[in-house]
C-alpha cells in the first residue's frame, strides 16, 4: 500500500490521497483516458439497466469533471450537462455552468432540449455535508427531491432517472411518488463504488407521463 509522507498535509487530506493512490479504479480510469473513476459507475449502471442508447437525449446533472458525460456522449445522440464547477469541453456535450435547481438554469436546460424531451436524467450529485447525520440526510433528500421534480417535467414517456442516494435511500413519501411516476424503481450499488462509501444509486425506469 502506498504511504503519504508529507507532514504538512492534514490527516483527512492524507487519507484521501492514500485512498486515491491505492484505488484500482483511479488507475484504470487514467489508463483508459476517463476523466474520473466515476466513469466505471455509469458503465456498470448502463450494462445492467440499459438506460440510454444511440437515439437518446441525456441530461447529466452535476456533471463536472465529466466522467459520466464522457461515457454517455460516446453512446447517446445528445448530452446536456450542468454543474456549479466549470468543465473542460467534451464532444457531443452541451454544457451550462450553474445550479440546475435555479429557475433560469432550468429554463436554459429546457431550451437546449428544444421541442424534444429527455430520455434519461442522470445525477451523480451529492450535497455539501456538515457531519451531523440528520442535517446531512435532509440535504440529500432535498437534493433528490429537486432532481425528481425536475425530471418529471422534462422526461419523455418511458424515460429513466438515475440519481445518487445514500444508505437509508429516499423517504417513504418520495419513494411513493417515484413508484407512481415510474414503472420500475430500485437501488443499485456498483462494484466500482467504494465499499466503505454509503452511496448507492436510485434507478427509476419507465416514466409514466
N, C-alpha and C positions, 0 to 999 in steps of 0.2 A: 504494500500500500504506500502511495506517495505521501510524504510528510511535508508540511508547510513550516518553514523555519523563520519567517520574517517576524521579528519581535514587535515591530511597530503596528502590526495588524491587530484589530480586536479579535477576540476569540470567536465571535459569531462569523466574522469575515474569514478567519482561518478554516472554520468548519465548512463554510460554503465552498471555499477553494479546494479543500480536501475532497469534498463530495464531487465537485466538477472534474477534478483530475483523475478520480478513480471510477468515474461513471462510463460504462461501456457505450451508452447511447450518445454521450457527448462526443466520444472519439469516433463513433460510427457516423454521426452527423457531419463532422469535419471532413471525413474521408469521402462521404457521398456528396458533399457540397451543399448540404442543407444549412439554413441559417440558424437553426436551433434544434435541440433534441426533441422538441415538441412535434417535429415533423413525423416522428415514428408513432406518436399517439393518434394523429389523424389517419395515418396509413393503416393502423390496426382497426380503427373505427370503420374506415371505408371498406377494408377487406371483409369485415364481419357483417356490416349492415348495408353496404352499397347505397350510401347517402346521395351521391351525385354521379353523373356520367357526362359524356361529351356534349350533351344537349343542355346541360344545367346552367342556371344562373345562381351564383352562390354569394351570400353576404358573410364576410368574416369580421366579426365584432371583436375589438381588442387585438388587432392583427399583429402589431409590431413584436418582434423584428421581422416577421413574415414567414415563419416556419410552416404554418398551416396554409397560408395563401400560396406559398411556393409549390406545395404539393398539389393543392386543388387546381391551380392555374394550368398545370400540366395535363389535366383531365377535362375540366369543365369548359363550357363555352365562354363564360364571362365570370370574373370575380370582382366584387366591390368590397373594399376593405376600409376600416376606420380604426383609429387609435389616438389616444392622447399624445403619444410619442410619435416622432417622425419615423418614416420607414423608407429605406432605400427602394427606388422603383423596381418593380418586377414586371416581366412581360405578361400581358393579358390580365393585369390587375389595375383597377382604378382606385386611387387612394384618397381618403379625406383625413386630415388631421383634426381631431376634436373628440368631444364626448358624444357618443351615439345617443345618449338619453336627452340631450338638449334638442329642443324643438327644431331649431334651424338646421342642425346636422341631420336630424331625421328626415327633414324635407329634402336636403341635399341627396341623401341616400335614395329616397323615393324618386327624385328627379333623374338620378343616374339609371334607375330601373326603366325609365321611360314609360311606355304603355304596358310593360310586362310585370309579372310577379316573380318572386324568387322561388327557386326550387328547394333551397336549403338556407338556413341561418345557422352559422357556427359561432360559438363563443367560448374562447379559452380564457376569458377574463376572470380575475379574482380581485375583490376589493382590498384596499389597504386595511390591515388588521392592527388592533391595539393590544392584543394579548388577553383581553377579557372575553371569555368564551361566549357569553350571552350577547354581548355587543357585536362581536365578530360574526356570530351566527345570523344576527339580524341584518347585518350589512350584506352578507352572502345571499340571504333570501330576498332582500330588497333588489339586489342586482339581478338575480334570477327572474324576479317578477317583471322588472323593466324589460329584460330580454324577451320574455314570453309575450308581454303586452305589445311590444313592437313587432314580434314575429307574426302574430295573428293578423296584423294589418297588411303585411306585405308578402306572405306566403301564398302560393297557388294551391289549389286542392291537390292533395296527395304529397305535399311538401314535407320537409323534415326540419327538426330543430335539434341541434347538439349543443349542450351547454355544460360547463364545468360546475360541479357541486362538490360538497364535502360530506364527510360522514354525518349521517343524520338526514341527508338529502333534502328534498323540498318539504314544505309544510303540508299538512293534510288538505288544506283549502287549495293550495296551489296544485297539488297532485290531482285533486278532483277536477280542477279546471283543465289541466293538461289532458286528462283522460277523456274529458268531454270534447276537447278540441282535436285530439289525435287518436287514430285507431290503435296505435301501439305505443306504450310508454314503459321504459325500463331504465336500469342503470348498468354501467359497464366500466370496469377498471382495466385499462390497457396494461399489458406486461411492461411496456416502456415507462409507465408511471412508477415513480419510486415507491418501493414497498412501504417505507416509513411515512409516505405522504398520505393524508386523509382524502386526497382528491379522487373523484370519480366523475363520470360523465352521464348526464341525463340524455337519453336517446329517445326522441319522440318522432314517430313516423306516421304518415298517412293523415295529413292535416285535413280536417273536415271544415270546408269553408262555411 
